[in-house]
Amino acid sequence: MLAYKIDVLETLKEAGYNTTRLRKEKLLNESAIQYIREGKPVGAKALDNICMLLDMQPGNILKYVENENTKNNVR
């Protein structure tokens, strides 16, 4: 499963993008912000915007973490 390496919302805030600004300027929609809060991976468009805003690669933001479900489901 995918997990965040960084606190995305905090890093965005440090870069000058609080959640109000993200919504107002339509940089991230409410569901993407909520997914980030819950630690769930966002879609490609939201990830693309996050990478652009933070000047990072996806690998700087996300990592793959193997869990029991993925181990058991691999054939």
C-alpha positions as CSV (number, residue, x, y, z in Angstrom):
1,M,0.0,0.0,0.0
2,L,1.1,3.6,-0.5
3,A,1.9,5.8,2.5
4,Y,3.1,9.3,2.9
5,K,6.8,10.0,3.7
6,I,6.0,13.5,4.8
7,D,3.2,15.4,6.4
8,V,1.8,16.8,3.2
9,L,-0.5,19.4,4.6
10,E,2.1,20.7,7.0
11,T,4.7,20.9,4.2
12,L,2.2,22.7,2.0
13,K,1.4,25.1,4.8
14,E,5.1,25.8,5.3
15,A,5.3,26.6,1.6
16,G,2.4,29.1,1.9
17,Y,-0.5,26.9,0.9
18,N,-2.9,26.4,3.8
19,T,-6.1,24.4,3.2
20,T,-8.2,27.5,2.6
21,R,-5.9,28.7,-0.1
22,L,-5.7,25.2,-1.6
23,R,-9.5,25.1,-1.9
24,K,-10.0,28.8,-2.9
25,E,-7.5,28.6,-5.7
26,K,-8.7,25.1,-6.7
27,L,-5.3,23.6,-6.3
28,L,-6.7,20.6,-4.3
29,N,-10.3,19.7,-3.9
30,E,-11.9,18.9,-0.5
31,S,-11.8,15.1,-1.1
32,A,-8.1,15.2,-1.8
33,I,-7.5,17.2,1.4
34,Q,-9.6,14.8,3.4
35,Y,-7.7,11.8,1.9
36,I,-4.4,13.3,2.9
37,R,-5.7,14.0,6.4
38,E,-6.7,10.3,6.7
39,G,-3.4,9.1,5.3
40,K,-5.0,7.7,2.1
41,P,-3.3,8.1,-1.2
42,V,-4.7,10.8,-3.5
43,G,-5.3,10.5,-7.3
44,A,-2.8,11.3,-10.0
45,K,-4.1,14.8,-10.6
46,A,-3.9,15.8,-6.9
47,L,-0.5,14.2,-6.6
48,D,0.6,16.1,-9.7
49,N,-0.5,19.4,-8.1
50,I,1.2,18.6,-4.8
51,C,4.5,17.8,-6.7
52,M,4.2,21.1,-8.6
53,L,3.5,23.1,-5.5
54,L,6.3,21.6,-3.4
55,D,8.7,21.1,-6.3
56,M,9.1,17.4,-5.4
57,Q,9.0,14.1,-7.2
58,P,6.2,11.6,-6.2
59,G,8.9,9.4,-4.6
60,N,9.7,12.2,-2.2
61,I,6.0,12.2,-1.1
62,L,4.9,8.6,-1.2
63,K,6.4,5.3,-0.4
64,Y,5.3,1.7,-0.9
65,V,4.7,-0.2,2.4
66,E,4.0,-3.9,2.2
67,N,1.4,-5.2,4.5
68,E,-0.1,-8.6,5.3
69,N,-3.0,-8.2,2.8
70,T,-0.7,-7.5,-0.1
71,K,1.6,-10.4,0.9
72,N,-1.4,-12.8,0.9
73,N,-3.0,-11.6,-2.3
74,V,0.1,-11.8,-4.5
75,R,-0.1,-14.9,-6.8
